[in-house]
């Protein structure tokens, strides 16, 4: 199963729960660049229900590491997307 989210905490939780980060897609929303993270994993329905039900428990140290990793990937994707948008603006 695949799940997509723009919530970095949710993404870090999935990453920490051994789900595979399969894609990061840059999007423009309300004039701002944001990213959608896509995860793949057989336990995603269960994990998503726990997350939205407020029933998750994680090792805070490991969560902080997963969150930092997600933030790094998102920042790289945003930087790339902004460069692509500037290049398109320059073509006009």
TIZA-764752 format. One record per residue: x negated, y, z negated of N, C-alpha, C in turn; residue in three letters. Coordinates in steps of 0.05 Angstrom, whole numbers, padded with zeros to 5 digits, always signed. Each point is the difference from the previous one (the first is absolute). Layout:
TIZA-764752
XYZXYZXYZALA;...
end
This chain:
TIZA-764752
-00017-00024+00000+00017+00024+00000-00018+00025+00000UNK;+00010+00021+00012-00014+00025+00000+00016+00022-00012UNK;-00013+00018-00016+00013+00023-00013-00017+00024+00006UNK;+00014+00023+00005-00014+00025+00005+00009+00020-00021UNK;-00019+00017-00008+00005+00020-00021-00019+00024+00004UNK;+00008+00023-00010-00017+00023-00001-00008+00006-00029UNK;+00010-00016-00019-00006+00002-00028-00027-00013-00007UNK;-00019+00017-00007-00027-00011-00005-00001-00018-00025UNK;+00015+00005-00020+00001-00018-00023+00011-00027+00008UNK;+00022+00001+00015+00012-00025+00010-00020-00016+00017UNK;-00015+00014+00017-00020-00012+00017-00022-00013-00016UNK;-00009+00015-00021-00021-00011-00017+00009-00025-00014UNK;+00025+00000-00009+00012-00023-00013+00000-00025+00018UNK;+00008+00004+00025+00000-00022+00020-00028-00010+00005UNK;-00019+00019+00003-00028-00007+00005-00011-00016-00023UNK;+00006+00008-00024-00009-00013-00025+00013-00028-00003UNK;+00023-00003+00012+00015-00025-00001-00006-00019+00023UNK;-00023+00004+00012-00011-00017+00022+00016+00001+00025UNK;+00013+00022+00006+00013+00004+00026-00020+00013+00018UNK;+00003-00005+00026-00020+00010+00020+00010+00026+00011UNK;-00017+00020-00001+00005+00026+00012-00006-00004+00030UNK;+00021+00001+00017-00003-00007+00028-00001+00025+00018UNK;+00011+00023-00010-00001+00024+00017+00004+00025-00017UNK;-00012+00022+00010+00005+00026-00011+00007+00018+00024UNK;+00024+00011-00001+00010+00016+00023+00003+00029-00009UNK;-00013+00018+00014+00003+00028-00006+00025+00011+00012UNK;+00015+00016-00015+00025+00012+00009+00001+00030-00007UNK;+00015+00015+00015+00005+00028-00007+00028+00001-00010UNK;+00002+00009-00026+00026+00002-00013+00002+00028-00011UNK;+00021+00015+00009+00003+00028-00009-00025+00016+00004UNK;-00014-00004+00022-00024+00016+00006-00025-00009-00014UNK;+00002-00021-00016-00023-00010-00016-00007-00028+00010UNK;-00026-00006+00000-00009-00026+00007+00002-00018-00025UNK;+00013-00023+00004+00002-00020-00021-00006-00027+00012UNK;-00001-00021-00016-00006-00026+00010+00020-00021-00009UNK;+00005-00020+00017+00016-00022-00007-00018-00025-00002UNK;+00001-00013-00022-00017-00024-00005+00018-00025+00006UNK;-00011-00019+00015+00015-00025+00005-00016-00023-00013UNK;+00015-00017-00015-00011-00022-00014+00013-00026+00010UNK;-00015-00022-00001+00010-00026+00007-00005-00019-00024UNK;+00019-00016-00007-00003-00019-00021+00026-00015-00006UNK;-00003-00025-00008+00023-00017-00004+00016+00008-00026UNK;-00014+00013-00019+00013+00008-00025+00011+00028+00000UNK;+00000+00013+00023+00008+00028+00001+00029+00005-00009UNK;+00020-00016+00006+00026+00005-00010+00001+00000-00031UNK;-00013-00019-00012-00002-00001-00029-00014+00024-00012UNK;-00023+00007+00012-00016+00022-00010+00015+00027+00003UNK;+00013+00003+00023+00016+00024+00005+00022+00003-00020UNK;+00014-00022-00006+00022+00001-00020-00011+00007-00028UNK;-00023-00011-00007-00012+00007-00026-00008+00030-00001UNK;-00012+00009+00022-00010+00028+00001+00024+00019-00003UNK;+00021-00004+00016+00023+00019-00001+00016-00004-00025UNK;-00002-00023-00013+00014-00005-00025-00016+00009-00024UNK;-00024+00011+00004-00016+00010-00022-00010-00023-00018UNK;-00004-00023+00011-00008-00023-00016-00029-00010+00007UNK;-00016+00017+00011-00027-00008+00008-00019+00002-00024UNK;-00019-00018-00001-00021+00001-00020-00026-00005+00015UNK;-00020+00018-00005-00026-00003+00014-00022+00007-00020UNK;-00024-00009+00007-00024+00007-00014-00006+00029+00010UNK;+00000+00019-00018-00003+00028+00008-00027+00005+00014UNK;-00021-00012-00009-00026+00003+00012+00000-00009+00029UNK;+00012-00024+00005+00001-00011+00027+00020+00017+00017UNK;+00021+00009-00012+00019+00017+00015-00013+00026+00009UNK;-00016+00012-00018-00014+00025+00007-00019-00005+00024UNK;-00013-00022+00000-00018-00007+00023+00016-00003+00026UNK;+00022-00015-00001+00017-00004+00023+00012+00027+00010UNK;+00008+00016-00019+00011+00027+00008-00021+00017+00013UNK;-00024+00000-00010-00023+00015+00012-00005-00010+00028UNK;+00001-00026+00004-00005-00011+00026+00022+00009+00020UNK;+00025-00001-00009+00022+00009+00017-00003+00030+00007UNK;-00006+00016-00020-00004+00029+00005-00022+00005+00020UNK;-00022-00015-00002-00022+00003+00019+00010-00006+00029UNK;+00014-00022+00003+00010-00008+00027+00020+00021+00010UNK;+00017+00010-00017+00020+00020+00009-00014+00026+00008UNK;-00019+00008-00016-00015+00025+00007-00014-00003+00027UNK;-00012-00023+00006-00012-00004+00026+00020+00001+00022UNK;+00023-00013-00004+00021+00000+00020+00011+00028+00005UNK;+00004+00015-00021+00010+00028+00003-00021+00017+00015UNK;-00024-00003-00006-00022+00015+00013+00001-00006+00030UNK;+00002-00026+00007+00001-00008+00028+00025+00011+00014UNK;+00023-00001-00013+00025+00010+00011-00002+00030+00005UNK;-00011+00015-00019-00002+00029+00003-00019+00007+00023UNK;-00021-00015+00003-00019+00004+00023+00015-00005+00026UNK;+00016-00021+00001+00015-00006+00025+00020+00022+00006UNK;+00013+00010-00021+00019+00022+00004-00013+00025+00010UNK;-00024+00007-00011-00015+00023+00009-00008-00003+00029UNK;-00009-00025+00008-00008-00005+00027+00024+00004+00019UNK;+00024-00009-00008+00023+00004+00017+00007+00030+00002UNK;-00003+00014-00022+00006+00029+00001-00020+00014+00019UNK;-00025-00009+00001-00020+00012+00017+00005-00006+00029UNK;+00015-00021+00006+00006-00007+00028+00021+00017+00012UNK;+00016+00013-00017+00023+00016+00010-00009+00027+00009UNK;
end
